[in-house]
Amino acid sequence: MNRTLYIMITIFWLGFSAESGWCETRIATSVVGQAKSSTDTSVSPLLTPSSQGEKLAAQMSKEASKEPTGAVPLIEKLSNAVSNEYIIGAEDVLDITVWRNPDLSRQVQVRPDGRISMPIIRDIVAVGKTPTQLADEMTVKFKEYVQNPVVAISLNQVNSSNIFLLGEVANPGKYPLKSKTTLLQGITIAGGFKETAARNQIVIFRFIETAPGMKRFTASYDDIVLRSGISDNFELKPGDTLVVPSESMVVFPGR
Protein backbone atom coordinates (compact mmCIF):
# COMPACT_ATOMS: atom_id res chain seq x y z
CA MET A 1 0.00 0.00 0.00
CA ASN A 2 2.72 2.43 0.96
CA ARG A 3 4.74 1.43 -2.10
CA THR A 4 1.77 2.00 -4.39
CA LEU A 5 1.09 5.40 -2.82
CA TYR A 6 4.72 6.37 -3.21
CA ILE A 7 4.70 5.44 -6.92
CA MET A 8 1.52 7.47 -7.52
CA ILE A 9 2.96 10.52 -5.77
CA THR A 10 6.18 10.24 -7.82
CA ILE A 11 4.25 10.00 -11.12
CA PHE A 12 2.09 12.96 -10.11
CA TRP A 13 5.15 15.06 -9.23
CA LEU A 14 6.94 14.22 -12.49
CA GLY A 15 3.84 15.10 -14.51
CA PHE A 16 3.46 18.42 -12.71
CA SER A 17 7.12 19.28 -13.34
CA ALA A 18 6.78 18.49 -17.04
CA GLU A 19 3.63 20.61 -17.24
CA SER A 20 5.39 23.53 -15.52
CA GLY A 21 8.37 23.29 -17.87
CA TRP A 22 6.13 23.35 -20.91
CA CYS A 23 4.34 26.40 -19.65
CA GLU A 24 7.61 28.16 -18.97
CA THR A 25 8.77 27.32 -22.48
CA ARG A 26 5.62 28.82 -23.95
CA ILE A 27 5.94 31.90 -21.75
CA ALA A 28 9.61 32.37 -22.71
CA THR A 29 8.78 31.98 -26.39
CA SER A 30 6.01 34.53 -26.07
CA VAL A 31 8.29 36.98 -24.30
CA VAL A 32 10.98 36.59 -26.98
CA GLY A 33 8.38 37.14 -29.71
CA GLN A 34 7.12 40.28 -28.02
CA ALA A 35 10.66 41.56 -27.60
CA LYS A 36 11.37 40.97 -31.27
CA SER A 37 8.17 42.73 -32.27
CA SER A 38 9.05 45.64 -30.01
CA THR A 39 12.53 45.83 -31.51
CA ASP A 40 11.17 45.78 -35.04
CA THR A 41 8.80 48.66 -34.39
CA SER A 42 11.43 50.71 -32.60
CA VAL A 43 13.66 50.78 -35.70
CA SER A 44 12.63 53.47 -38.20
CA PRO A 45 11.60 51.74 -41.44
CA LEU A 46 13.06 52.88 -44.77
CA LEU A 47 11.08 55.56 -46.56
CA THR A 48 8.76 54.25 -49.19
CA PRO A 49 8.99 55.71 -52.71
CA SER A 50 5.92 57.85 -52.13
CA SER A 51 7.19 59.21 -48.83
CA GLN A 52 10.59 59.92 -50.40
CA GLY A 53 8.92 61.87 -53.18
CA GLU A 54 6.84 63.86 -50.73
CA LYS A 55 9.88 64.67 -48.65
CA LEU A 56 11.91 65.72 -51.72
CA ALA A 57 9.08 67.85 -53.04
CA ALA A 58 8.75 69.57 -49.68
CA GLN A 59 12.48 70.32 -49.60
CA MET A 60 12.45 71.65 -53.18
CA SER A 61 9.46 73.84 -52.42
CA LYS A 62 11.17 75.19 -49.34
CA GLU A 63 14.40 75.91 -51.21
CA ALA A 64 12.56 77.48 -54.14
CA SER A 65 10.89 79.94 -51.81
CA LYS A 66 14.30 81.20 -50.69
CA GLU A 67 16.31 83.54 -52.91
CA PRO A 68 20.06 82.93 -52.51
CA THR A 69 21.98 85.77 -50.94
CA GLY A 70 23.56 87.96 -53.56
CA ALA A 71 21.76 86.22 -56.40
CA VAL A 72 20.96 88.31 -59.44
CA PRO A 73 17.32 88.10 -60.51
CA LEU A 74 16.78 86.35 -63.83
CA ILE A 75 15.16 89.35 -65.44
CA GLU A 76 18.22 91.46 -64.60
CA LYS A 77 20.56 88.87 -66.12
CA LEU A 78 18.55 88.86 -69.32
CA SER A 79 18.52 92.65 -69.45
CA ASN A 80 22.33 92.63 -69.73
CA ALA A 81 22.34 90.31 -72.74
CA VAL A 82 23.32 91.89 -76.06
CA SER A 83 23.78 90.59 -79.56
CA ASN A 84 27.17 89.76 -81.06
CA GLU A 85 26.78 92.78 -83.33
CA TYR A 86 26.51 95.28 -80.49
CA ILE A 87 28.78 98.28 -81.06
CA ILE A 88 30.55 99.61 -77.98
CA GLY A 89 29.89 103.25 -77.21
CA ALA A 90 31.07 105.92 -74.80
CA GLU A 91 30.23 105.34 -71.11
CA ASP A 92 29.54 101.61 -71.63
CA VAL A 93 30.96 99.46 -68.81
CA LEU A 94 33.02 96.44 -69.88
CA ASP A 95 34.17 93.39 -67.96
CA ILE A 96 37.58 92.41 -69.37
CA THR A 97 39.05 89.06 -68.36
CA VAL A 98 42.53 87.89 -69.28
CA TRP A 99 42.66 84.16 -68.61
CA ARG A 100 45.00 83.20 -65.77
CA ASN A 101 46.06 86.84 -65.36
CA PRO A 102 43.88 88.41 -62.66
CA ASP A 103 46.20 91.42 -62.45
CA LEU A 104 45.33 92.28 -66.03
CA SER A 105 41.60 91.61 -65.66
CA ARG A 106 39.34 94.43 -64.63
CA GLN A 107 36.09 96.33 -65.12
CA VAL A 108 36.44 99.55 -67.11
CA GLN A 109 34.16 102.29 -68.37
CA VAL A 110 34.62 103.67 -71.85
CA ARG A 111 35.69 107.28 -71.59
CA PRO A 112 33.94 110.10 -73.50
CA ASP A 113 36.89 110.11 -75.92
CA GLY A 114 36.07 106.49 -76.82
CA ARG A 115 39.10 104.88 -75.18
CA ILE A 116 39.73 102.56 -72.24
CA SER A 117 42.86 102.21 -70.13
CA MET A 118 44.43 98.80 -69.47
CA PRO A 119 47.63 97.66 -67.76
CA ILE A 120 50.70 97.26 -69.99
CA ILE A 121 48.97 98.13 -73.27
CA ARG A 122 47.66 101.43 -71.89
CA ASP A 123 44.99 103.28 -73.90
CA ILE A 124 43.06 101.53 -76.63
CA VAL A 125 40.09 102.70 -78.69
CA ALA A 126 36.91 100.80 -77.82
CA VAL A 127 34.13 102.87 -79.40
CA GLY A 128 32.87 101.60 -82.73
CA LYS A 129 33.95 97.99 -82.16
CA THR A 130 32.08 94.88 -81.09
CA PRO A 131 33.24 93.16 -77.88
CA THR A 132 34.72 90.35 -80.01
CA GLN A 133 36.67 92.76 -82.20
CA LEU A 134 38.04 94.60 -79.19
CA ALA A 135 39.03 91.33 -77.50
CA ASP A 136 40.90 90.19 -80.63
CA GLU A 137 42.76 93.49 -80.84
CA MET A 138 43.71 93.38 -77.17
CA THR A 139 44.90 89.78 -77.53
CA VAL A 140 47.34 90.86 -80.23
CA LYS A 141 48.67 93.70 -78.08
CA PHE A 142 49.03 91.50 -74.98
CA LYS A 143 51.08 88.93 -76.94
CA GLU A 144 54.04 91.30 -76.72
CA TYR A 145 54.05 90.89 -72.94
CA VAL A 146 52.06 87.75 -72.05
CA GLN A 147 52.49 84.22 -73.33
CA ASN A 148 49.39 82.92 -75.13
CA PRO A 149 46.94 85.52 -73.78
CA VAL A 150 43.22 84.79 -73.97
CA VAL A 151 40.99 87.87 -73.63
CA ALA A 152 37.23 87.80 -73.08
CA ILE A 153 35.05 90.92 -72.99
CA SER A 154 31.45 91.12 -71.83
CA LEU A 155 29.18 94.13 -71.57
CA ASN A 156 28.30 94.96 -67.98
CA GLN A 157 26.24 98.11 -68.55
CA VAL A 158 24.77 99.67 -71.66
CA ASN A 159 25.06 103.43 -71.25
CA SER A 160 25.76 104.69 -74.76
CA SER A 161 22.98 103.33 -76.95
CA ASN A 162 19.60 104.53 -75.76
CA ILE A 163 16.24 105.42 -77.23
CA PHE A 164 13.68 107.69 -75.62
CA LEU A 165 9.93 107.06 -75.72
CA LEU A 166 7.54 109.81 -74.68
CA GLY A 167 3.83 110.52 -74.72
CA GLU A 168 0.97 108.03 -74.79
CA VAL A 169 2.85 104.80 -74.14
CA ALA A 170 2.43 102.65 -71.06
CA ASN A 171 5.95 103.18 -69.70
CA PRO A 172 7.65 106.27 -71.12
CA GLY A 173 11.35 106.67 -70.47
CA LYS A 174 14.87 105.88 -71.62
CA TYR A 175 15.62 102.34 -72.84
CA PRO A 176 18.94 100.74 -73.82
CA LEU A 177 19.27 99.86 -77.49
CA LYS A 178 21.19 96.58 -77.36
CA SER A 179 20.43 95.12 -80.77
CA LYS A 180 18.57 95.89 -83.98
CA THR A 181 15.19 97.30 -82.94
CA THR A 182 12.38 98.49 -85.19
CA LEU A 183 9.87 101.25 -84.51
CA LEU A 184 7.12 98.82 -83.47
CA GLN A 185 9.54 96.87 -81.29
CA GLY A 186 10.53 100.11 -79.56
CA ILE A 187 6.90 100.87 -78.75
CA THR A 188 6.49 97.33 -77.47
CA ILE A 189 9.48 97.80 -75.15
CA ALA A 190 7.64 100.78 -73.62
CA GLY A 191 4.55 98.66 -72.97
CA GLY A 192 2.53 99.57 -76.05
CA PHE A 193 0.03 102.35 -76.70
CA LYS A 194 -2.35 103.85 -74.21
CA GLU A 195 -6.02 104.04 -75.16
CA THR A 196 -5.66 107.79 -75.72
CA ALA A 197 -2.71 107.42 -78.12
CA ALA A 198 -2.84 108.90 -81.60
CA ARG A 199 -1.05 105.85 -82.99
CA ASN A 200 -1.15 107.11 -86.57
CA GLN A 201 0.69 110.31 -85.66
CA ILE A 202 3.96 108.92 -84.28
CA VAL A 203 6.86 111.37 -84.44
CA ILE A 204 10.54 110.41 -84.42
CA PHE A 205 13.37 112.86 -83.80
CA ARG A 206 16.86 111.76 -84.89
CA PHE A 207 20.18 113.49 -84.57
CA ILE A 208 22.25 113.56 -87.74
CA GLU A 209 25.78 114.78 -88.28
CA THR A 210 24.94 117.06 -91.18
CA ALA A 211 23.09 120.35 -90.77
CA PRO A 212 20.67 121.18 -89.28
CA GLY A 213 21.59 118.37 -86.88
CA MET A 214 18.10 117.05 -86.15
CA LYS A 215 15.63 115.33 -88.47
CA ARG A 216 11.94 114.72 -87.93
CA PHE A 217 10.11 111.61 -89.18
CA THR A 218 6.48 110.61 -88.93
CA ALA A 219 4.95 107.13 -88.97
CA SER A 220 1.49 105.56 -88.86
CA TYR A 221 0.76 102.34 -87.02
CA ASP A 222 -2.18 101.52 -89.27
CA ASP A 223 -0.07 102.08 -92.38
CA ILE A 224 2.60 99.70 -91.12
CA VAL A 225 0.21 96.96 -90.02
CA LEU A 226 -2.78 97.27 -92.36
CA ARG A 227 -1.55 99.05 -95.49
CA SER A 228 1.82 97.40 -96.18
CA GLY A 229 3.75 100.45 -95.09
CA ILE A 230 6.65 98.24 -94.06
CA SER A 231 9.20 100.95 -94.88
CA ASP A 232 7.78 103.06 -92.03
CA ASN A 233 8.76 100.35 -89.54
CA PHE A 234 12.38 101.43 -89.83
CA GLU A 235 15.28 100.51 -87.58
CA LEU A 236 15.84 102.78 -84.60
CA LYS A 237 19.21 104.40 -84.02
CA PRO A 238 20.93 105.35 -80.75
CA GLY A 239 19.58 108.67 -79.53
CA ASP A 240 16.22 108.43 -81.34
CA THR A 241 13.30 110.06 -79.54
CA LEU A 242 9.82 108.68 -80.23
CA VAL A 243 6.80 110.76 -79.33
CA VAL A 244 3.29 109.29 -79.39
CA PRO A 245 0.91 112.24 -78.99
CA SER A 246 -2.51 112.11 -77.43
CA GLU A 247 -5.57 112.20 -79.67
CA SER A 248 -6.59 115.41 -77.95
CA MET A 249 -3.33 117.05 -79.05
CA VAL A 250 -3.63 116.15 -82.74
CA VAL A 251 -5.01 118.96 -84.88
CA PHE A 252 -6.56 117.77 -88.11
CA PRO A 253 -6.70 120.06 -91.15
CA GLY A 254 -10.00 121.91 -91.48
CA ARG A 255 -10.79 121.86 -87.77
C-alpha positions as a Markdown table, in Angstrom:
| # | Residue | x | y | z |
|---|---|---|---|---|
| 1 | Met | 0.0 | 0.0 | 0.0 |
| 2 | Asn | 2.7 | 2.4 | 1.0 |
| 3 | Arg | 4.7 | 1.4 | -2.1 |
| 4 | Thr | 1.8 | 2.0 | -4.4 |
| 5 | Leu | 1.1 | 5.4 | -2.8 |
| 6 | Tyr | 4.7 | 6.4 | -3.2 |
| 7 | Ile | 4.7 | 5.4 | -6.9 |
| 8 | Met | 1.5 | 7.5 | -7.5 |
| 9 | Ile | 3.0 | 10.5 | -5.8 |
| 10 | Thr | 6.2 | 10.2 | -7.8 |
| 11 | Ile | 4.2 | 10.0 | -11.1 |
| 12 | Phe | 2.1 | 13.0 | -10.1 |
| 13 | Trp | 5.2 | 15.1 | -9.2 |
| 14 | Leu | 6.9 | 14.2 | -12.5 |
| 15 | Gly | 3.8 | 15.1 | -14.5 |
| 16 | Phe | 3.5 | 18.4 | -12.7 |
| 17 | Ser | 7.1 | 19.3 | -13.3 |
| 18 | Ala | 6.8 | 18.5 | -17.0 |
| 19 | Glu | 3.6 | 20.6 | -17.2 |
| 20 | Ser | 5.4 | 23.5 | -15.5 |
| 21 | Gly | 8.4 | 23.3 | -17.9 |
| 22 | Trp | 6.1 | 23.3 | -20.9 |
| 23 | Cys | 4.3 | 26.4 | -19.7 |
| 24 | Glu | 7.6 | 28.2 | -19.0 |
| 25 | Thr | 8.8 | 27.3 | -22.5 |
| 26 | Arg | 5.6 | 28.8 | -24.0 |
| 27 | Ile | 5.9 | 31.9 | -21.7 |
| 28 | Ala | 9.6 | 32.4 | -22.7 |
| 29 | Thr | 8.8 | 32.0 | -26.4 |
| 30 | Ser | 6.0 | 34.5 | -26.1 |
| 31 | Val | 8.3 | 37.0 | -24.3 |
| 32 | Val | 11.0 | 36.6 | -27.0 |
| 33 | Gly | 8.4 | 37.1 | -29.7 |
| 34 | Gln | 7.1 | 40.3 | -28.0 |
| 35 | Ala | 10.7 | 41.6 | -27.6 |
| 36 | Lys | 11.4 | 41.0 | -31.3 |
| 37 | Ser | 8.2 | 42.7 | -32.3 |
| 38 | Ser | 9.1 | 45.6 | -30.0 |
| 39 | Thr | 12.5 | 45.8 | -31.5 |
| 40 | Asp | 11.2 | 45.8 | -35.0 |
| 41 | Thr | 8.8 | 48.7 | -34.4 |
| 42 | Ser | 11.4 | 50.7 | -32.6 |
| 43 | Val | 13.7 | 50.8 | -35.7 |
| 44 | Ser | 12.6 | 53.5 | -38.2 |
| 45 | Pro | 11.6 | 51.7 | -41.4 |
| 46 | Leu | 13.1 | 52.9 | -44.8 |
| 47 | Leu | 11.1 | 55.6 | -46.6 |
| 48 | Thr | 8.8 | 54.2 | -49.2 |
| 49 | Pro | 9.0 | 55.7 | -52.7 |
| 50 | Ser | 5.9 | 57.8 | -52.1 |
| 51 | Ser | 7.2 | 59.2 | -48.8 |
| 52 | Gln | 10.6 | 59.9 | -50.4 |
| 53 | Gly | 8.9 | 61.9 | -53.2 |
| 54 | Glu | 6.8 | 63.9 | -50.7 |
| 55 | Lys | 9.9 | 64.7 | -48.6 |
| 56 | Leu | 11.9 | 65.7 | -51.7 |
| 57 | Ala | 9.1 | 67.9 | -53.0 |
| 58 | Ala | 8.7 | 69.6 | -49.7 |
| 59 | Gln | 12.5 | 70.3 | -49.6 |
| 60 | Met | 12.4 | 71.7 | -53.2 |
| 61 | Ser | 9.5 | 73.8 | -52.4 |
| 62 | Lys | 11.2 | 75.2 | -49.3 |
| 63 | Glu | 14.4 | 75.9 | -51.2 |
| 64 | Ala | 12.6 | 77.5 | -54.1 |
| 65 | Ser | 10.9 | 79.9 | -51.8 |
| 66 | Lys | 14.3 | 81.2 | -50.7 |
| 67 | Glu | 16.3 | 83.5 | -52.9 |
| 68 | Pro | 20.1 | 82.9 | -52.5 |
| 69 | Thr | 22.0 | 85.8 | -50.9 |
| 70 | Gly | 23.6 | 88.0 | -53.6 |
| 71 | Ala | 21.8 | 86.2 | -56.4 |
| 72 | Val | 21.0 | 88.3 | -59.4 |
| 73 | Pro | 17.3 | 88.1 | -60.5 |
| 74 | Leu | 16.8 | 86.3 | -63.8 |
| 75 | Ile | 15.2 | 89.4 | -65.4 |
| 76 | Glu | 18.2 | 91.5 | -64.6 |
| 77 | Lys | 20.6 | 88.9 | -66.1 |
| 78 | Leu | 18.5 | 88.9 | -69.3 |
| 79 | Ser | 18.5 | 92.7 | -69.5 |
| 80 | Asn | 22.3 | 92.6 | -69.7 |
| 81 | Ala | 22.3 | 90.3 | -72.7 |
| 82 | Val | 23.3 | 91.9 | -76.1 |
| 83 | Ser | 23.8 | 90.6 | -79.6 |
| 84 | Asn | 27.2 | 89.8 | -81.1 |
| 85 | Glu | 26.8 | 92.8 | -83.3 |
| 86 | Tyr | 26.5 | 95.3 | -80.5 |
| 87 | Ile | 28.8 | 98.3 | -81.1 |
| 88 | Ile | 30.5 | 99.6 | -78.0 |
| 89 | Gly | 29.9 | 103.2 | -77.2 |
| 90 | Ala | 31.1 | 105.9 | -74.8 |
| 91 | Glu | 30.2 | 105.3 | -71.1 |
| 92 | Asp | 29.5 | 101.6 | -71.6 |
| 93 | Val | 31.0 | 99.5 | -68.8 |
| 94 | Leu | 33.0 | 96.4 | -69.9 |
| 95 | Asp | 34.2 | 93.4 | -68.0 |
| 96 | Ile | 37.6 | 92.4 | -69.4 |
| 97 | Thr | 39.0 | 89.1 | -68.4 |
| 98 | Val | 42.5 | 87.9 | -69.3 |
| 99 | Trp | 42.7 | 84.2 | -68.6 |
| 100 | Arg | 45.0 | 83.2 | -65.8 |
| 101 | Asn | 46.1 | 86.8 | -65.4 |
| 102 | Pro | 43.9 | 88.4 | -62.7 |
| 103 | Asp | 46.2 | 91.4 | -62.4 |
| 104 | Leu | 45.3 | 92.3 | -66.0 |
| 105 | Ser | 41.6 | 91.6 | -65.7 |
| 106 | Arg | 39.3 | 94.4 | -64.6 |
| 107 | Gln | 36.1 | 96.3 | -65.1 |
| 108 | Val | 36.4 | 99.5 | -67.1 |
| 109 | Gln | 34.2 | 102.3 | -68.4 |
| 110 | Val | 34.6 | 103.7 | -71.8 |
| 111 | Arg | 35.7 | 107.3 | -71.6 |
| 112 | Pro | 33.9 | 110.1 | -73.5 |
| 113 | Asp | 36.9 | 110.1 | -75.9 |
| 114 | Gly | 36.1 | 106.5 | -76.8 |
| 115 | Arg | 39.1 | 104.9 | -75.2 |
| 116 | Ile | 39.7 | 102.6 | -72.2 |
| 117 | Ser | 42.9 | 102.2 | -70.1 |
| 118 | Met | 44.4 | 98.8 | -69.5 |
| 119 | Pro | 47.6 | 97.7 | -67.8 |
| 120 | Ile | 50.7 | 97.3 | -70.0 |
| 121 | Ile | 49.0 | 98.1 | -73.3 |
| 122 | Arg | 47.7 | 101.4 | -71.9 |
| 123 | Asp | 45.0 | 103.3 | -73.9 |
| 124 | Ile | 43.1 | 101.5 | -76.6 |
| 125 | Val | 40.1 | 102.7 | -78.7 |
| 126 | Ala | 36.9 | 100.8 | -77.8 |
| 127 | Val | 34.1 | 102.9 | -79.4 |
| 128 | Gly | 32.9 | 101.6 | -82.7 |
| 129 | Lys | 33.9 | 98.0 | -82.2 |
| 130 | Thr | 32.1 | 94.9 | -81.1 |
| 131 | Pro | 33.2 | 93.2 | -77.9 |
| 132 | Thr | 34.7 | 90.4 | -80.0 |
| 133 | Gln | 36.7 | 92.8 | -82.2 |
| 134 | Leu | 38.0 | 94.6 | -79.2 |
| 135 | Ala | 39.0 | 91.3 | -77.5 |
| 136 | Asp | 40.9 | 90.2 | -80.6 |
| 137 | Glu | 42.8 | 93.5 | -80.8 |
| 138 | Met | 43.7 | 93.4 | -77.2 |
| 139 | Thr | 44.9 | 89.8 | -77.5 |
| 140 | Val | 47.3 | 90.9 | -80.2 |
| 141 | Lys | 48.7 | 93.7 | -78.1 |
| 142 | Phe | 49.0 | 91.5 | -75.0 |
| 143 | Lys | 51.1 | 88.9 | -76.9 |
| 144 | Glu | 54.0 | 91.3 | -76.7 |
| 145 | Tyr | 54.1 | 90.9 | -72.9 |
| 146 | Val | 52.1 | 87.7 | -72.1 |
| 147 | Gln | 52.5 | 84.2 | -73.3 |
| 148 | Asn | 49.4 | 82.9 | -75.1 |
| 149 | Pro | 46.9 | 85.5 | -73.8 |
| 150 | Val | 43.2 | 84.8 | -74.0 |
| 151 | Val | 41.0 | 87.9 | -73.6 |
| 152 | Ala | 37.2 | 87.8 | -73.1 |
| 153 | Ile | 35.0 | 90.9 | -73.0 |
| 154 | Ser | 31.4 | 91.1 | -71.8 |
| 155 | Leu | 29.2 | 94.1 | -71.6 |
| 156 | Asn | 28.3 | 95.0 | -68.0 |
| 157 | Gln | 26.2 | 98.1 | -68.6 |
| 158 | Val | 24.8 | 99.7 | -71.7 |
| 159 | Asn | 25.1 | 103.4 | -71.2 |
| 160 | Ser | 25.8 | 104.7 | -74.8 |
| 161 | Ser | 23.0 | 103.3 | -77.0 |
| 162 | Asn | 19.6 | 104.5 | -75.8 |
| 163 | Ile | 16.2 | 105.4 | -77.2 |
| 164 | Phe | 13.7 | 107.7 | -75.6 |
| 165 | Leu | 9.9 | 107.1 | -75.7 |
| 166 | Leu | 7.5 | 109.8 | -74.7 |
| 167 | Gly | 3.8 | 110.5 | -74.7 |
| 168 | Glu | 1.0 | 108.0 | -74.8 |
| 169 | Val | 2.9 | 104.8 | -74.1 |
| 170 | Ala | 2.4 | 102.6 | -71.1 |
| 171 | Asn | 5.9 | 103.2 | -69.7 |
| 172 | Pro | 7.6 | 106.3 | -71.1 |
| 173 | Gly | 11.3 | 106.7 | -70.5 |
| 174 | Lys | 14.9 | 105.9 | -71.6 |
| 175 | Tyr | 15.6 | 102.3 | -72.8 |
| 176 | Pro | 18.9 | 100.7 | -73.8 |
| 177 | Leu | 19.3 | 99.9 | -77.5 |
| 178 | Lys | 21.2 | 96.6 | -77.4 |
| 179 | Ser | 20.4 | 95.1 | -80.8 |
| 180 | Lys | 18.6 | 95.9 | -84.0 |
| 181 | Thr | 15.2 | 97.3 | -82.9 |
| 182 | Thr | 12.4 | 98.5 | -85.2 |
| 183 | Leu | 9.9 | 101.2 | -84.5 |
| 184 | Leu | 7.1 | 98.8 | -83.5 |
| 185 | Gln | 9.5 | 96.9 | -81.3 |
| 186 | Gly | 10.5 | 100.1 | -79.6 |
| 187 | Ile | 6.9 | 100.9 | -78.8 |
| 188 | Thr | 6.5 | 97.3 | -77.5 |
| 189 | Ile | 9.5 | 97.8 | -75.1 |
| 190 | Ala | 7.6 | 100.8 | -73.6 |
| 191 | Gly | 4.5 | 98.7 | -73.0 |
| 192 | Gly | 2.5 | 99.6 | -76.1 |
| 193 | Phe | 0.0 | 102.3 | -76.7 |
| 194 | Lys | -2.4 | 103.8 | -74.2 |
| 195 | Glu | -6.0 | 104.0 | -75.2 |
| 196 | Thr | -5.7 | 107.8 | -75.7 |
| 197 | Ala | -2.7 | 107.4 | -78.1 |
| 198 | Ala | -2.8 | 108.9 | -81.6 |
| 199 | Arg | -1.1 | 105.9 | -83.0 |
| 200 | Asn | -1.1 | 107.1 | -86.6 |
| 201 | Gln | 0.7 | 110.3 | -85.7 |
| 202 | Ile | 4.0 | 108.9 | -84.3 |
| 203 | Val | 6.9 | 111.4 | -84.4 |
| 204 | Ile | 10.5 | 110.4 | -84.4 |
| 205 | Phe | 13.4 | 112.9 | -83.8 |
| 206 | Arg | 16.9 | 111.8 | -84.9 |
| 207 | Phe | 20.2 | 113.5 | -84.6 |
| 208 | Ile | 22.3 | 113.6 | -87.7 |
| 209 | Glu | 25.8 | 114.8 | -88.3 |
| 210 | Thr | 24.9 | 117.1 | -91.2 |
| 211 | Ala | 23.1 | 120.4 | -90.8 |
| 212 | Pro | 20.7 | 121.2 | -89.3 |
| 213 | Gly | 21.6 | 118.4 | -86.9 |
| 214 | Met | 18.1 | 117.0 | -86.2 |
| 215 | Lys | 15.6 | 115.3 | -88.5 |
| 216 | Arg | 11.9 | 114.7 | -87.9 |
| 217 | Phe | 10.1 | 111.6 | -89.2 |
| 218 | Thr | 6.5 | 110.6 | -88.9 |
| 219 | Ala | 5.0 | 107.1 | -89.0 |
| 220 | Ser | 1.5 | 105.6 | -88.9 |
| 221 | Tyr | 0.8 | 102.3 | -87.0 |
| 222 | Asp | -2.2 | 101.5 | -89.3 |
| 223 | Asp | -0.1 | 102.1 | -92.4 |
| 224 | Ile | 2.6 | 99.7 | -91.1 |
| 225 | Val | 0.2 | 97.0 | -90.0 |
| 226 | Leu | -2.8 | 97.3 | -92.4 |
| 227 | Arg | -1.5 | 99.0 | -95.5 |
| 228 | Ser | 1.8 | 97.4 | -96.2 |
| 229 | Gly | 3.8 | 100.5 | -95.1 |
| 230 | Ile | 6.7 | 98.2 | -94.1 |
| 231 | Ser | 9.2 | 100.9 | -94.9 |
| 232 | Asp | 7.8 | 103.1 | -92.0 |
| 233 | Asn | 8.8 | 100.4 | -89.5 |
| 234 | Phe | 12.4 | 101.4 | -89.8 |
| 235 | Glu | 15.3 | 100.5 | -87.6 |
| 236 | Leu | 15.8 | 102.8 | -84.6 |
| 237 | Lys | 19.2 | 104.4 | -84.0 |
| 238 | Pro | 20.9 | 105.3 | -80.7 |
| 239 | Gly | 19.6 | 108.7 | -79.5 |
| 240 | Asp | 16.2 | 108.4 | -81.3 |
| 241 | Thr | 13.3 | 110.1 | -79.5 |
| 242 | Leu | 9.8 | 108.7 | -80.2 |
| 243 | Val | 6.8 | 110.8 | -79.3 |
| 244 | Val | 3.3 | 109.3 | -79.4 |
| 245 | Pro | 0.9 | 112.2 | -79.0 |
| 246 | Ser | -2.5 | 112.1 | -77.4 |
| 247 | Glu | -5.6 | 112.2 | -79.7 |
| 248 | Ser | -6.6 | 115.4 | -77.9 |
| 249 | Met | -3.3 | 117.0 | -79.1 |
| 250 | Val | -3.6 | 116.1 | -82.7 |
| 251 | Val | -5.0 | 119.0 | -84.9 |
| 252 | Phe | -6.6 | 117.8 | -88.1 |
| 253 | Pro | -6.7 | 120.1 | -91.2 |
| 254 | Gly | -10.0 | 121.9 | -91.5 |
| 255 | Arg | -10.8 | 121.9 | -87.8 |
